[in-house]
Amino acid sequence: MLWIAMLLPELPLQVSHRGLLPDLPLVVCDHQTQRPLVLCANPLARNAGIVPGMAVAAARALVDGLIVQEQDPAREQAALHALAGWALQFTPTVTLEPDGVLLEVQPSLRLFGGLARLGKRLEQGAAQLGFAVSISVAPTPLAARLFALARLSQPALRGSTALPRLAAKLAPLPLALFDWLPETVATLAQLGVTTIGQLRDLPRDGVIHRFGRQPLDDLDRADGSVPDPRVTFAPPPRFYSRIELAAELDRLDWVLLPVQQLLAELEGYLRARQHGTQALRLVFEQGRDRQFTVDIALGAPGCRADDFMRLVRERLDRCVLEAPVQAIALAVDALQPYVPPNRLLVADAASQSLAWRQLCDRLTARLPAEQVYRLTVGNDHRPERASCRHTDLQATTRQRVSVPVSDIDVLSASRPTWLLPSPRPLPVAGGQPQFGGHLTLLTEPERIEAGWWDDDPVSRDYYIARNPRGQLCWVYRDHAAGHWYLHGLFG
Amino acid sequence: MSDSVFDALCEQLAVWKGGHPVPQRVPGLSTRFTSLDEALPAGGWPSAITELLTDCTGIGELSLLLPALAEVSRDRGIVLVTPPWQPYAPAWADAGIDLDRLLILLSCAMRDGLACAEMSLRSGACGAVLIWESGLQALPGQTIPNLALRRLQLAADSGNAAALLFRARRQSVQPSPAAVRIQLQRRAAGLEVTLFKRRGRSGTQQVTLDPYPASLQTALSYRPRQPLHRFPWPLQQAIRGTSPSSLSAR
């Protein structure tokens, strides 16, 4: 067993900091109404002289334009859940701690290329999510957490991977890392016992009699002499994540950073479940009862954050922000099984079709709906129904165009490349139709009579005609009243 | 300088002798009309913008492109940006174009249409993009700015695709960065193709050809064995000589 601990130092500050532009001072305060005190401050605020514990009013006096956020345990819990859901792509055993997550990675080491590479990936991935984590590794979960906590003050400290050497490595760590009562730690300090090794050297019965079972229990669990079972985290069935922005954003390109963090969370969640999604919904909340929604649809299930980001950028390009954005939420309801495409060295048909599908997705994201379409040949003699428009751009079945009978090659060749949306009535002069001049009929009539079985019967004689301008037109004479119409052009 | 050194420099495109055609590095998309292929600098439609200036649709300007588009459609896609009329699927399918890889963009603002054209050209999944300036105009007389044309040309070059732009005839007096500019006009002898700007060649060349495929010529010259005006039967029946089906709507 090998556990990796990812701890988020100053969790309230990190949660408020997500999506914030880096050059604004921010503090998090507690809930007192009378005299709220500062809990944590970001580096910019600390440089200005704000220290945790001072009154918020004093902090506001020190720094102009200070952003003050109240600590919100619900948001912190949601952030930890998001991190845990993202971490599930590396291992199925993820445990929640009050200020971080623990991952059991022994079975995953080979897949992810070793401990060092996995640790680096975890750190970079958490940074993409907007979190700064402290990572450490140990054979037991509690020891991993202790090493990660100790690393905050001693960055050079390294965890341990072997169980026999664990006790020796734990020995120099201070007792303050445990979450015992402060009186216990103070009394032990008065006795001269400040490190784990010193506590272990004391007689066990005496310690239990004086301080209760908890200190020795914790030591035993950290050593590995007593088992430490943990409850694993189960991901929610639907993905929903929300970032509340500490400062309002009134430009759409600034909004891209929190959107990127949300999409990185989504990618981790989808990879953990080995599913993809074809529909995303981004909600930009602009205040009470005011929001605008962006729906992104993909032609095929996808799970990569880069692909989603490209489509979101295209869609946001055409949006205009009417009010500043206060919070952004991402929701995904339906998941489909995801098969990653095979990447080959040489571009070939498979990669071409992938590139074509991505282009279709981007075009539908860029333009309003119903403005991009593809064609299929309809099984009908009526020309307006022989050409069908589809707005779903991915052809699900390969269409077999019916092979014309060899005798009627003449007919299939005499179809125009352009069709008018609705036939245009032509004026008649001297018994002949006129379109840009006098039309000369070049062929014998082709009779199309169809549609008597539904409400749209047509009964027409089609001719190919040429006018003095040189245009080759497809005109017809309707049997009902003998009127002439223009229906197509041979481009 | 000796002749061999000078010729070597010319071959490496370091020196251009005016009047001699510049050899193009990338061969163009063959048009399947030999006289037109010889007149075009790259031996076909170049991976850049080709402007086709014509005043009316239906004189054969699309049939000029269809053989090349059929070739493109075999492994890459085609995008039509704001065509003047609706493409008629059976005719396009008959010309050899894969309808699964044909996308049509309806009327959109010039900015969106040009952005989509650039996206399609640059992606590499598209072999040809056909743009109709008349469909992008919000007001009559509005033209695509030359800066946008330059961007499209760079996108076409990077994606190795041909951009074919249909404009009105009066644009011929306005300068444009397109690599090839062609004026199309219908004459009695056929379609007159005037190439008045070609990148790497000087002078104007005129080619007259018949753009329509041979099958359409056959259809135009087809005369049934029996004169049809006496018999109200469908054409198919007249060819096959079978008895009529009872499909008369009357």
Contacts between the chains, C-beta under 8 A, distances in Angstrom:
chain1	res1	chain2	res2	distance
A	317	B	115	7.9
A	318	B	112	7.1
A	349	B	75	7.2
A	352	B	75	6.2
A	352	B	76	6.7
A	352	B	125	6.3
A	355	B	123	6.1
A	355	B	124	6.1
A	355	B	125	3.6
A	356	B	76	7.9
A	356	B	77	5.2
A	356	B	101	6.4
A	356	B	125	4.4
A	358	B	123	7.4
A	358	B	125	7.4
A	359	B	77	7.2
A	359	B	119	7.1
A	359	B	120	6.2
A	359	B	123	4.8
A	359	B	125	4.9
A	359	B	126	6.7
A	360	B	103	6.9
A	362	B	119	6.0
A	362	B	123	7.9
A	363	B	79	7.9
A	363	B	103	6.8
A	363	B	105	7.3
A	363	B	116	5.7
A	363	B	119	7.0
A	363	B	120	7.4
A	366	B	112	6.7
A	366	B	115	6.6
A	366	B	116	5.8
A	366	B	119	7.1
A	367	B	105	6.8
A	367	B	108	5.9
A	367	B	112	6.0
A	367	B	116	6.6
A	370	B	106	7.7
A	371	B	105	6.2
A	371	B	106	4.6
A	371	B	107	7.7
A	371	B	108	5.9
A	372	B	103	5.9
A	372	B	104	7.2
A	372	B	105	5.5
A	372	B	106	7.5
A	373	B	103	7.5
A	373	B	104	5.6
A	373	B	106	7.3
A	374	B	99	6.7
A	374	B	100	7.1
A	374	B	102	6.2
A	374	B	103	5.8
A	374	B	104	7.2
A	375	B	87	6.2
A	375	B	89	4.2
A	375	B	92	7.0
A	375	B	99	5.1
A	375	B	102	6.3
A	375	B	104	7.1
A	376	B	89	6.3
A	376	B	99	6.0
A	377	B	89	4.7
A	377	B	90	5.3
A	377	B	93	5.5
A	377	B	99	7.1
A	378	B	89	7.5
A	383	B	88	7.2
A	386	B	88	7.6
A	386	B	89	6.7
A	386	B	90	5.4
A	387	B	86	6.9
A	387	B	87	7.3
A	387	B	88	5.0
A	387	B	89	3.8
A	387	B	90	6.6
A	388	B	89	7.0
A	389	B	86	7.9
A	393	B	103	6.7
A	395	B	100	4.4
A	398	B	100	7.3
A	399	B	99	7.0
A	399	B	100	7.3
A	401	B	90	7.9
A	401	B	93	5.0
A	401	B	99	7.9
A	407	B	236	7.8
A	407	B	239	5.2
A	407	B	240	6.4
A	408	B	236	6.2
A	408	B	239	7.2
A	409	B	215	6.4
A	409	B	218	7.8
A	410	B	215	7.9
A	410	B	218	6.5
A	410	B	219	4.9
A	410	B	222	5.2
A	410	B	239	7.9
A	411	B	219	7.7
A	411	B	235	7.2
A	411	B	236	7.6
A	412	B	90	7.0
A	412	B	94	5.4
A	412	B	215	7.8
A	413	B	94	7.1
A	413	B	213	7.1
A	413	B	215	3.5
A	413	B	216	5.2
A	413	B	218	6.7
A	413	B	219	4.6
A	414	B	216	6.7
A	414	B	219	4.1
A	414	B	220	7.9
A	415	B	88	6.2
A	415	B	90	5.1
A	415	B	91	4.2
A	415	B	94	6.7
A	416	B	88	5.8
A	416	B	91	6.0
A	417	B	62	5.3
A	417	B	63	7.0
A	417	B	66	7.4
A	417	B	87	6.7
A	417	B	88	6.1
A	417	B	91	4.7
A	417	B	92	6.5
A	417	B	95	7.6
A	418	B	57	6.5
A	418	B	58	7.2
A	418	B	62	7.5
A	418	B	83	7.6
A	418	B	84	7.3
A	418	B	85	3.8
A	418	B	86	6.9
A	418	B	87	6.7
A	418	B	88	6.4
A	419	B	85	6.3
A	419	B	86	5.0
A	419	B	87	7.6
A	419	B	88	4.1
A	420	B	85	5.9
A	420	B	86	7.4
A	421	B	85	7.5
A	421	B	86	6.0
A	436	B	56	7.3
A	442	B	220	5.4
A	443	B	219	6.8
A	443	B	220	6.1
A	443	B	222	7.0
A	444	B	222	7.5
A	444	B	223	6.8
A	444	B	224	6.0
A	444	B	228	5.2
A	444	B	235	7.3
A	445	B	228	6.6
A	445	B	235	7.6
A	446	B	235	5.1
A	447	B	232	7.9
A	447	B	233	8.0
A	447	B	234	4.8
A	447	B	235	6.3
A	449	B	234	7.3
A	449	B	247	6.4
A	449	B	248	7.1
A	449	B	249	4.9
A	452	B	247	7.9
A	452	B	249	5.1
A	457	B	249	5.9
A	459	B	249	5.0
A	459	B	250	8.0
A	464	B	219	7.4
A	464	B	220	6.4
A	469	B	56	5.5
A	469	B	59	7.4
A	469	B	186	6.8
A	470	B	56	7.6
A	470	B	59	4.7
A	470	B	185	7.6
A	470	B	186	2.4
A	470	B	187	7.6
A	471	B	56	5.6
A	471	B	57	7.1
A	471	B	58	3.6
A	471	B	59	5.7
A	471	B	186	7.5
A	472	B	58	5.7
A	472	B	59	7.4
A	472	B	60	7.2
A	472	B	212	7.6
A	473	B	58	6.3
A	479	B	249	7.9
A	488	B	85	7.8
A	488	B	88	6.2
A	489	B	57	5.5
A	489	B	58	3.6
A	489	B	85	6.5
A	490	B	58	6.0
A	490	B	60	7.3
A	490	B	63	7.0
A	490	B	212	6.9
A	490	B	216	7.2
A	491	B	57	5.8
A	491	B	58	5.8
A	491	B	60	7.2
A	491	B	61	6.1
A	491	B	62	3.3
A	491	B	63	6.5
A	491	B	85	8.0
